[in-house]
Amino acid sequence: MNANELTTEIKELNLTYLMLARQMVHADKDMAIFRLGISKDIAEILAVLTPGQILKMSNSNMMLCRIRFDDNLVFGMLANYGKEKMMAQSHAAILMAGQPVEEIC
């Protein structure tokens, strides 16, 4: 994959993420905050973004979302495909809920 293709993929990811995040915030703000790992302030900003603003923001060549697998334990739990898959996912959700949310700097 060359640099232009990578940039295009990042822009598409940004657009998809922002549209999904905005939809989640409109449907249930508290659940969106929890599932996206964002602060209340960011959720409020997402709620009022216009489609044009989302399109403009998504045009960045930097990813606007962040993978929250900073913890090997959480990553291992989510990747567990054994018999206890549901339990592992529940434990991972509990651990991720305890992580601090992202803030606007």
C-alpha positions, -999 to +999 in steps of 0.1 A: +000+000+000+015+033-010+012+066+008-017+079-012-037+047-006-029+049+031-041+085+033-073+076+015-080+047+039-074+070+069-098+096+056-124+069+050-119+056+085-122+091+100-155+097+081-169+063+092-158+068+128-172+104+131-205+094+115-209+064+138-198+083+169-223+111+162-251+086+156-242+068+189-242+101+208-276+110+195-290+075+203-276+073+239-250+098+251-239+079+282-234+046+263-215+064+235-192+079+261-185+045+276-181+026+243-161+052+225-139+061+255-146+098+251-153+126+275-187+143+280-172+174+263-162+155+232-197+138+231-214+172+232-192+185+204-200+154+183-237+159+189-238+193+173-214+187+143-231+192+109-225+168+081-202+194+064-181+197+096-178+160+098-167+158+062-142+186+067-128+170+099-125+135+083-103+149+055-073+148+079-045+125+071-042+116+108-065+091+124-091+107+146-099+076+166-076+057+189-073+020+194-076+014+231-055-018+234-028-002+254-030-030+279-018-065+269-042-081+293-072-064+277-060-072+242-055-108+251-090-111+266-106-096+235-086-119+212-095-150+233-114-174+212-118-201+238-149-215+255-150-185+279-152-158+251-182-140+266-166-139+300-133-127+286-152-099+267-170-089+299-138-087+319-121-067+291-151-042+291-148-038+329-110-031+326-115-006+297-142+012+316-117+020+343-093+037+319-094+075+317-113+090+288-096+111+261-098+149+267-095+178+243-061+195+249 
